[in-house]
């Protein structure tokens, strides 16, 4: 298993595995019992598709299946 620190994710651009922009990662949410990454809170890009689930600050709640860091982007699926 590869370890990633939160500061390696926050501020990076989140995109889909198809290359579509989602937005900038502002926060991460971790399950404190298992240590697993639960979801990302992302400030949506202008023109990005509307998100089904948002938090009280209008950030997209992105549930993580897989995550890959590629340069300045984080690819989520």
Phi and psi in radians as a Rosetta constraint file:
Dihedral C 1 N 2 CA 2 C 2 CIRCULARHARMONIC -1.588 0.35
Dihedral N 2 CA 2 C 2 N 3 CIRCULARHARMONIC 2.415 0.35
Dihedral C 2 N 3 CA 3 C 3 CIRCULARHARMONIC -1.713 0.35
Dihedral N 3 CA 3 C 3 N 4 CIRCULARHARMONIC 2.459 0.35
Dihedral C 3 N 4 CA 4 C 4 CIRCULARHARMONIC -2.301 0.35
Dihedral N 4 CA 4 C 4 N 5 CIRCULARHARMONIC 2.331 0.35
Dihedral C 4 N 5 CA 5 C 5 CIRCULARHARMONIC -1.536 0.35
Dihedral N 5 CA 5 C 5 N 6 CIRCULARHARMONIC 2.641 0.35
Dihedral C 5 N 6 CA 6 C 6 CIRCULARHARMONIC -1.011 0.35
Dihedral N 6 CA 6 C 6 N 7 CIRCULARHARMONIC -0.624 0.35
Dihedral C 6 N 7 CA 7 C 7 CIRCULARHARMONIC -1.212 0.35
Dihedral N 7 CA 7 C 7 N 8 CIRCULARHARMONIC -0.195 0.35
Dihedral C 7 N 8 CA 8 C 8 CIRCULARHARMONIC -1.420 0.35
Dihedral N 8 CA 8 C 8 N 9 CIRCULARHARMONIC -0.239 0.35
Dihedral C 8 N 9 CA 9 C 9 CIRCULARHARMONIC -1.865 0.35
Dihedral N 9 CA 9 C 9 N 10 CIRCULARHARMONIC -0.761 0.35
Dihedral C 9 N 10 CA 10 C 10 CIRCULARHARMONIC -1.132 0.35
Dihedral N 10 CA 10 C 10 N 11 CIRCULARHARMONIC 2.269 0.35
Dihedral C 10 N 11 CA 11 C 11 CIRCULARHARMONIC 1.625 0.35
Dihedral N 11 CA 11 C 11 N 12 CIRCULARHARMONIC -0.178 0.35
Dihedral C 11 N 12 CA 12 C 12 CIRCULARHARMONIC -1.466 0.35
Dihedral N 12 CA 12 C 12 N 13 CIRCULARHARMONIC 2.767 0.35
Dihedral C 12 N 13 CA 13 C 13 CIRCULARHARMONIC -1.482 0.35
Dihedral N 13 CA 13 C 13 N 14 CIRCULARHARMONIC 2.217 0.35
Dihedral C 13 N 14 CA 14 C 14 CIRCULARHARMONIC -1.621 0.35
Dihedral N 14 CA 14 C 14 N 15 CIRCULARHARMONIC 2.314 0.35
Dihedral C 14 N 15 CA 15 C 15 CIRCULARHARMONIC -2.303 0.35
Dihedral N 15 CA 15 C 15 N 16 CIRCULARHARMONIC 2.801 0.35
Dihedral C 15 N 16 CA 16 C 16 CIRCULARHARMONIC -1.390 0.35
Dihedral N 16 CA 16 C 16 N 17 CIRCULARHARMONIC 2.935 0.35
Dihedral C 16 N 17 CA 17 C 17 CIRCULARHARMONIC -1.132 0.35
Dihedral N 17 CA 17 C 17 N 18 CIRCULARHARMONIC -0.321 0.35
Dihedral C 17 N 18 CA 18 C 18 CIRCULARHARMONIC -1.523 0.35
Dihedral N 18 CA 18 C 18 N 19 CIRCULARHARMONIC -0.023 0.35
Dihedral C 18 N 19 CA 19 C 19 CIRCULARHARMONIC 1.604 0.35
Dihedral N 19 CA 19 C 19 N 20 CIRCULARHARMONIC 0.110 0.35
Dihedral C 19 N 20 CA 20 C 20 CIRCULARHARMONIC -1.434 0.35
Dihedral N 20 CA 20 C 20 N 21 CIRCULARHARMONIC 2.327 0.35
Dihedral C 20 N 21 CA 21 C 21 CIRCULARHARMONIC -1.222 0.35
Dihedral N 21 CA 21 C 21 N 22 CIRCULARHARMONIC 2.465 0.35
Dihedral C 21 N 22 CA 22 C 22 CIRCULARHARMONIC -1.883 0.35
Dihedral N 22 CA 22 C 22 N 23 CIRCULARHARMONIC -0.931 0.35
Dihedral C 22 N 23 CA 23 C 23 CIRCULARHARMONIC 2.770 0.35
Dihedral N 23 CA 23 C 23 N 24 CIRCULARHARMONIC -2.868 0.35
Dihedral C 23 N 24 CA 24 C 24 CIRCULARHARMONIC -1.731 0.35
Dihedral N 24 CA 24 C 24 N 25 CIRCULARHARMONIC 2.285 0.35
Dihedral C 24 N 25 CA 25 C 25 CIRCULARHARMONIC -1.249 0.35
Dihedral N 25 CA 25 C 25 N 26 CIRCULARHARMONIC 2.146 0.35
Dihedral C 25 N 26 CA 26 C 26 CIRCULARHARMONIC -1.819 0.35
Dihedral N 26 CA 26 C 26 N 27 CIRCULARHARMONIC -0.631 0.35
Dihedral C 26 N 27 CA 27 C 27 CIRCULARHARMONIC -2.586 0.35
Dihedral N 27 CA 27 C 27 N 28 CIRCULARHARMONIC 2.756 0.35
Dihedral C 27 N 28 CA 28 C 28 CIRCULARHARMONIC -2.125 0.35
Dihedral N 28 CA 28 C 28 N 29 CIRCULARHARMONIC 2.653 0.35
Dihedral C 28 N 29 CA 29 C 29 CIRCULARHARMONIC -2.141 0.35
Dihedral N 29 CA 29 C 29 N 30 CIRCULARHARMONIC 2.221 0.35
Dihedral C 29 N 30 CA 30 C 30 CIRCULARHARMONIC -2.084 0.35
Dihedral N 30 CA 30 C 30 N 31 CIRCULARHARMONIC 2.453 0.35
Dihedral C 30 N 31 CA 31 C 31 CIRCULARHARMONIC -1.287 0.35
Dihedral N 31 CA 31 C 31 N 32 CIRCULARHARMONIC 2.008 0.35
Dihedral C 31 N 32 CA 32 C 32 CIRCULARHARMONIC -1.228 0.35
Dihedral N 32 CA 32 C 32 N 33 CIRCULARHARMONIC -0.337 0.35
Dihedral C 32 N 33 CA 33 C 33 CIRCULARHARMONIC -1.442 0.35
Dihedral N 33 CA 33 C 33 N 34 CIRCULARHARMONIC -0.710 0.35
Dihedral C 33 N 34 CA 34 C 34 CIRCULARHARMONIC -1.779 0.35
Dihedral N 34 CA 34 C 34 N 35 CIRCULARHARMONIC -0.340 0.35
Dihedral C 34 N 35 CA 35 C 35 CIRCULARHARMONIC 1.411 0.35
Dihedral N 35 CA 35 C 35 N 36 CIRCULARHARMONIC 0.068 0.35
Dihedral C 35 N 36 CA 36 C 36 CIRCULARHARMONIC -1.404 0.35
Dihedral N 36 CA 36 C 36 N 37 CIRCULARHARMONIC 2.515 0.35
Dihedral C 36 N 37 CA 37 C 37 CIRCULARHARMONIC -1.241 0.35
Dihedral N 37 CA 37 C 37 N 38 CIRCULARHARMONIC 2.152 0.35
Dihedral C 37 N 38 CA 38 C 38 CIRCULARHARMONIC -1.583 0.35
Dihedral N 38 CA 38 C 38 N 39 CIRCULARHARMONIC -0.939 0.35
Dihedral C 38 N 39 CA 39 C 39 CIRCULARHARMONIC -2.820 0.35
Dihedral N 39 CA 39 C 39 N 40 CIRCULARHARMONIC 2.940 0.35
Dihedral C 39 N 40 CA 40 C 40 CIRCULARHARMONIC -1.921 0.35
Dihedral N 40 CA 40 C 40 N 41 CIRCULARHARMONIC 2.557 0.35
Dihedral C 40 N 41 CA 41 C 41 CIRCULARHARMONIC -1.861 0.35
Dihedral N 41 CA 41 C 41 N 42 CIRCULARHARMONIC 2.065 0.35
Dihedral C 41 N 42 CA 42 C 42 CIRCULARHARMONIC -2.138 0.35
Dihedral N 42 CA 42 C 42 N 43 CIRCULARHARMONIC 2.253 0.35
Dihedral C 42 N 43 CA 43 C 43 CIRCULARHARMONIC -1.334 0.35
Dihedral N 43 CA 43 C 43 N 44 CIRCULARHARMONIC 1.954 0.35
Dihedral C 43 N 44 CA 44 C 44 CIRCULARHARMONIC -1.078 0.35
Dihedral N 44 CA 44 C 44 N 45 CIRCULARHARMONIC 2.480 0.35
Dihedral C 44 N 45 CA 45 C 45 CIRCULARHARMONIC -1.209 0.35
Dihedral N 45 CA 45 C 45 N 46 CIRCULARHARMONIC 2.601 0.35
Dihedral C 45 N 46 CA 46 C 46 CIRCULARHARMONIC -1.098 0.35
Dihedral N 46 CA 46 C 46 N 47 CIRCULARHARMONIC 2.280 0.35
Dihedral C 46 N 47 CA 47 C 47 CIRCULARHARMONIC 1.534 0.35
Dihedral N 47 CA 47 C 47 N 48 CIRCULARHARMONIC -0.106 0.35
Dihedral C 47 N 48 CA 48 C 48 CIRCULARHARMONIC -1.215 0.35
Dihedral N 48 CA 48 C 48 N 49 CIRCULARHARMONIC 2.661 0.35
Dihedral C 48 N 49 CA 49 C 49 CIRCULARHARMONIC -1.016 0.35
Dihedral N 49 CA 49 C 49 N 50 CIRCULARHARMONIC 2.564 0.35
Dihedral C 49 N 50 CA 50 C 50 CIRCULARHARMONIC -1.129 0.35
Dihedral N 50 CA 50 C 50 N 51 CIRCULARHARMONIC 2.499 0.35
Dihedral C 50 N 51 CA 51 C 51 CIRCULARHARMONIC -1.651 0.35
Dihedral N 51 CA 51 C 51 N 52 CIRCULARHARMONIC 2.502 0.35
Dihedral C 51 N 52 CA 52 C 52 CIRCULARHARMONIC -1.222 0.35
Dihedral N 52 CA 52 C 52 N 53 CIRCULARHARMONIC -0.622 0.35
Dihedral C 52 N 53 CA 53 C 53 CIRCULARHARMONIC -2.221 0.35
Dihedral N 53 CA 53 C 53 N 54 CIRCULARHARMONIC 2.244 0.35
Dihedral C 53 N 54 CA 54 C 54 CIRCULARHARMONIC -2.297 0.35
Dihedral N 54 CA 54 C 54 N 55 CIRCULARHARMONIC 2.787 0.35
Dihedral C 54 N 55 CA 55 C 55 CIRCULARHARMONIC -1.614 0.35
Dihedral N 55 CA 55 C 55 N 56 CIRCULARHARMONIC -3.045 0.35
Dihedral C 55 N 56 CA 56 C 56 CIRCULARHARMONIC -1.139 0.35
Dihedral N 56 CA 56 C 56 N 57 CIRCULARHARMONIC -0.271 0.35
Dihedral C 56 N 57 CA 57 C 57 CIRCULARHARMONIC -1.750 0.35
Dihedral N 57 CA 57 C 57 N 58 CIRCULARHARMONIC 0.137 0.35
Dihedral C 57 N 58 CA 58 C 58 CIRCULARHARMONIC 1.410 0.35
Dihedral N 58 CA 58 C 58 N 59 CIRCULARHARMONIC 0.176 0.35
Dihedral C 58 N 59 CA 59 C 59 CIRCULARHARMONIC -1.457 0.35
Dihedral N 59 CA 59 C 59 N 60 CIRCULARHARMONIC 2.503 0.35
Dihedral C 59 N 60 CA 60 C 60 CIRCULARHARMONIC -1.242 0.35
Dihedral N 60 CA 60 C 60 N 61 CIRCULARHARMONIC 2.387 0.35
Dihedral C 60 N 61 CA 61 C 61 CIRCULARHARMONIC -1.725 0.35
Dihedral N 61 CA 61 C 61 N 62 CIRCULARHARMONIC 1.908 0.35
Dihedral C 61 N 62 CA 62 C 62 CIRCULARHARMONIC -1.872 0.35
Dihedral N 62 CA 62 C 62 N 63 CIRCULARHARMONIC 1.920 0.35
Dihedral C 62 N 63 CA 63 C 63 CIRCULARHARMONIC -1.291 0.35
Dihedral N 63 CA 63 C 63 N 64 CIRCULARHARMONIC 2.422 0.35
Dihedral C 63 N 64 CA 64 C 64 CIRCULARHARMONIC -1.776 0.35
Dihedral N 64 CA 64 C 64 N 65 CIRCULARHARMONIC 2.196 0.35
Dihedral C 64 N 65 CA 65 C 65 CIRCULARHARMONIC -1.674 0.35
Dihedral N 65 CA 65 C 65 N 66 CIRCULARHARMONIC -1.040 0.35
Dihedral C 65 N 66 CA 66 C 66 CIRCULARHARMONIC -2.323 0.35
Dihedral N 66 CA 66 C 66 N 67 CIRCULARHARMONIC 2.767 0.35
Dihedral C 66 N 67 CA 67 C 67 CIRCULARHARMONIC -2.504 0.35
Dihedral N 67 CA 67 C 67 N 68 CIRCULARHARMONIC 2.360 0.35
Dihedral C 67 N 68 CA 68 C 68 CIRCULARHARMONIC -2.438 0.35
Dihedral N 68 CA 68 C 68 N 69 CIRCULARHARMONIC 2.294 0.35
Dihedral C 68 N 69 CA 69 C 69 CIRCULARHARMONIC -1.620 0.35
Dihedral N 69 CA 69 C 69 N 70 CIRCULARHARMONIC 2.190 0.35
Dihedral C 69 N 70 CA 70 C 70 CIRCULARHARMONIC -2.300 0.35
Dihedral N 70 CA 70 C 70 N 71 CIRCULARHARMONIC 1.752 0.35
Dihedral C 70 N 71 CA 71 C 71 CIRCULARHARMONIC 1.025 0.35
Dihedral N 71 CA 71 C 71 N 72 CIRCULARHARMONIC -2.066 0.35
Dihedral C 71 N 72 CA 72 C 72 CIRCULARHARMONIC -1.640 0.35
Dihedral N 72 CA 72 C 72 N 73 CIRCULARHARMONIC 0.086 0.35
Dihedral C 72 N 73 CA 73 C 73 CIRCULARHARMONIC -1.962 0.35
Dihedral N 73 CA 73 C 73 N 74 CIRCULARHARMONIC 2.653 0.35
Dihedral C 73 N 74 CA 74 C 74 CIRCULARHARMONIC -2.034 0.35
Dihedral N 74 CA 74 C 74 N 75 CIRCULARHARMONIC 2.090 0.35
Dihedral C 74 N 75 CA 75 C 75 CIRCULARHARMONIC -1.642 0.35
Dihedral N 75 CA 75 C 75 N 76 CIRCULARHARMONIC 2.147 0.35
Dihedral C 75 N 76 CA 76 C 76 CIRCULARHARMONIC -2.087 0.35
Dihedral N 76 CA 76 C 76 N 77 CIRCULARHARMONIC 2.531 0.35
